[in-house]
C-alpha cells in the first residue's frame, strides 16, 4: 500500500506518502474479536484496554481478516470508530461465498471483494449484498497479460529464512493490500 515510488526499484504503492500504523491483531494461532476491537479502538484514538492512544489517530483502518460470526460488541466498536471520523475498509472474504464475513459486513464498514486482471470476480472472492466495492485481488493460476508472471498483485515481501531479513517481491491473490491500519 505504501511502497516507495520514484526510486527506480520494485513497485509503487497507491498511497506511497501515507504513514503506516501497523497493528498486529492475529497471532500464529489466530485471534479473537476482542483483539480486533481493541486495535480498532486504539487506531481510532478511542479509549481501549491498553490505556493508551496514538499521537495521531488513523484516518483509515484497513483489515484483511474475517469470519462468519457477528458480534454486537464488535458492531459497536466499528460504530464508535466511524463516529470518530475513521473510514473502515475490510476484505469481503476468500471463501467464494455469498455469506456475510465480519468485520466486512458490519454496518459502516466498506466491504471489498476481489476481481481478476480481466475485471471478473476472482474465483475465491466472496460476493453478495454486503459487498460495497471490488478491487484487484488477482488470480495466480493465470497469466492473461502474457508477462510471464502469475496474475496476482505484485507486493513487497521479505524473508528471514537465512537469519537476516531479505526484501523481495511476490505475487499474491486475495486482496493482499488490505493488511495495515494506517493514518493518512
N, C-alpha and C positions, 0 to 999 in steps of 0.2 A: 504494500500500500504506500509506504513512504520511502521506497528505494530512491537513492540519489539519482539525479539525471545530469546531463551535460558533463559527464566525467569520462566519456569515451569507453566505458566498460559496462557490461551487464545489461540490466533492464532499468526502465524508468517507472517509478511509482506514479499513480494517478494523483497522489497528494504528497509529492516529494518534499514540500516545505512544511508539512504537518509535524507536530510534535506527538510522539507516541507515549502513552501511559500503559505499558504492558502490565496486566494483572492476571496472574495465573489462578484460575478457579477450579480447574480439574487437575488431579494428580495422576499418578501412574495407574491407579485403580479406579479412576473416575472422581466423582464429587457429588455434592448434594445441592438442592435448591437453595439451602441456607448459604452455602459458599458463594453461589452465583449472586444471590440477593445482596450479600454483604459487599461484594465487589462493585455491584451496580450502585449501591448507596454511596460507597466511598468515591467512585469515579464521578458521581453526580454532585459531590461535595456535601452530601447529606449525612446526618448522624448515623453512625453504624457501630457495631460492637468493638471495633478496634480503638474507638475513642479518638481517631484522627481523621483528617480530611486533607486532600491535596491542596497545594497553594493556589492552584487554578483547576476548577472542575473541567471535566471533559465536555466538549460540545457535542460529540458523537460517541455513542457506545456501540461497538460492533462485536457481535457474538456469533461464533461458528460452533455451536453446540446445541443440543436439544434432545427432546424425548417426548413421549406421549402424555405425560402426566400434567394436568392442570393443577395449579396451586393458587388458592385465594390470597395467601400471603405474598407469593411472587407477583401476582397481578397488581397488588397494592404497591409493591416495591417499584414496579415499572411505571405505575401511575405517578408515584412521587417523583421519580426521575424525570418523567415527561413534564410534570408541573414545574420542575426546576429549570426547564428550558432545554433539556438534553434530547437530542434525536437518537432513537434506538433502532438499530438495524440488526436482523438476525437471519441466519440461514434457515430456509424452509425445511431442510432435511434431505437426506440422501437415501430414502427407503423406497422410492418410486411409488409413493402412496398419496392418496388424497386425504388421509387422516391428518388432523392438525398436529403440528410439532411445536413444543414450547421451549423457549420463550417466543419464537417467531409468531405464534398465533395469539399472543396476548394483545388485548386492546392497546393501541398506541404504539405498537412495535411494527416496523416496516419489515415484512416477511419477503425474503428474496429466494426465488427458485433459480435453477441453473439452466443455461442454454449452451448449445454447441457452437462451433465456428460457423455452422450452417444456419444458425439462429433458430434451431428447433430445440424443443425441450430435451434436455440431456436424459438418457435412459434411466439414470439413478435418481433424478431430481423429484422431490415432492411437488405436488400440484394441487389445485383446488381453490375454493372460495377464500381461503385465508391468505393467499399469496397476493402481494401488492405489486411486485415488480420482478422482472427476470434480468439476470446479469450473466456475463461469460463465466461458465463453470468448466468448460472443456469436456472432451471425451478422448481419453488417451488410447482408445482402441483403434483410432483412425488417424490418417494424415491426409485430410481432404484438400489442404492447400499445397500439398506436394513439396514441402520444405525439408523432408527427411526427418522430421521430428513428430512425436505424437501431438495431437491437437489438444493439449492441456493448456493451462495457464502458466506461463513461464514465471517462476518465482525465485526469490533469493532463498538460499538454504545454507546449511552448514553441518559439518560432521565433526565429532571429536573422537572418532574411532582410533586415530593414531596417538591420542593423548593430547594433541593440540587442536584448537579449533581451526578448521579449514573451510573457508567460504566457497560456495559454488552456486549453481543454478539448477533447478529441476522443474519439470512439468508436472503439475498436479491437476486433479479434477475434483469438483465438489466445492466450489467457491472457496479456494484456499486463501483469498484475500480477506475473508471475514474472520480474522483472528484477534487483532489487538483492540484494546479500548484506547482511544486517543483524544487528546484535547486539540482543537484546531486553533 
